[in-house]
Amino acid sequence: MPTTHSAPPPGSTPPPEAVPHPVPGQDPRVRWALTLAVIVVGVVTVRPMGVTGRGLAVAALFALCTAALLARGLPENATTQRFAPLWLTGGVLAAAGLIAVSSSGTGYLFAFFLAGHIGYRLETKWALALAALCSVLCAGVLYFGLGPGHQQLPWTLGLSTGATVLVGILNRSQRQAVRAVIAASESAERAARAEARTAVLAERGRIARDVHDVLAHSLAGINMQLELTDALIETGDLEKVREANAKAHALVKESLRQAQWTVHALREDALPLLETLTAMVESSGHRGALTVTGTVRELPTRVTQNLLRIAQEALTNSARHAPGGSAGVELTFAVGSTTLKIRNGPGTSEVTAGPGSGMGLIGMRERVALLEGTVTAGPVTEGPDRGGWQVEAVIPG
């Protein structure tokens, strides 16, 4: 039987769905290590760097490039995504400016890494546009000799700085695909858990119906006979007392047999429909009242179990509310359906049964609904059984 999932106790490890899933290829430790490596190499190699003149300009641009590169570690949320184009554009301008004013060093690495992050952080069309701007600026600085470092670096190197945007776009696509798979698996897991909870509730309803069928009916019948016995004792009619006592014993035996049927049903064991239904009809005191029409075939276990329970419910109600009346059971095997009809005539004895649980018809409708069938119940208004009651269940298949 499916089990429910309870919340973890305080201090315990949260369930898997509560833990953020790392995206392959996006280990933040690797990203931070590369970022720090670029900055350290830049500090060691980029020249001149000082507090006056061109050295101050190099230091200021280097600080801007460093800030733009460190911003790669900002979380991806609405706020950072809104300002990402601004600080990435500023970083590209600072990287091109650093190449222009520095005389040596690895300042071009900032352009390469920023262009890669542009592809990862921005939408494709904006990423390609900003990466193209990066390539044009860096190549233009070197091609037109706008800075002292242009003699050491070919202009094609500047043109290639924007190419790393493709790596960023591929990483972003991979991230989105992985997250989509994770979201789909989590959604499937939630659906499976909801289905398991539904199955548990359905099983509880089924057990409740079976317990009602066995206990409510059996105990009500036994109680009726015992109350009748008490009333007869006061009259001194020992013969009728023995008769009522014998009926009470018969009801106990019948209750034990019904309990066995319930155990079989709960264990999903298949009961033979015709043999069980025949025994049930005969035990209710209506020998030969079962009529079978059509070609008999084996039915699914669930259908057999529910048809037997419906018959048990209807026969028990017939005995309680129409004691002494006739009863008939019809089982019809059609091409596309199976129909069970239980009809009883008006009672010939005084009704002494106490009030029932009121769940009989509800239980029938629930059982038939689970099988996508229909059930009707109501008084008989014509024929020899006029004044009686009829229950008819139609199960498709």
Beta strands, then each sheet from edge to edge (+ up, - down):
strand 1: 290-294
strand 2: 327-333
strand 3: 337-344
strand 4: 374-379
strand 5: 389-396
sheet 1: 1+ 2+ 3- 5+ 4-
end
